[in-house]
């Protein structure tokens, strides 16, 4: 029994060291809501949005500390604001 444990340990070490080659799948960003075309909004403030027309069916404005749902909706544009009131990101979901 004493020899079985070191053998099992060595087998686990050898398996964990073997190389696994996987093809990485490139995932394109979702742009059903048109967020890629709105990236120039990053760094602007809410006042700058008054003259903007959004192509998205739904636009969600997210402020720091807001509670939001985690459901993914490709047609929804999310606009996140930082503590300073500037837009930090624009994305679909």
Long-range contacts (C-beta under 8 A, 24 or more apart in sequence): 29-91, 29-92, 30-74, 30-91, 30-92, 30-93, 31-92, 32-74, 32-75, 32-92, 33-57, 33-58, 33-74, 33-75, 33-76, 33-77, 33-92, 34-77, 34-92, 35-77, 35-78, 35-90, 35-91, 35-92, 38-77, 38-90, 39-90, 41-79, 41-87, 41-90, 42-87, 42-88, 42-89, 42-90, 43-86, 43-87, 44-86, 44-87, 45-85, 45-86, 45-87, 46-81, 46-85, 49-79, 56-92
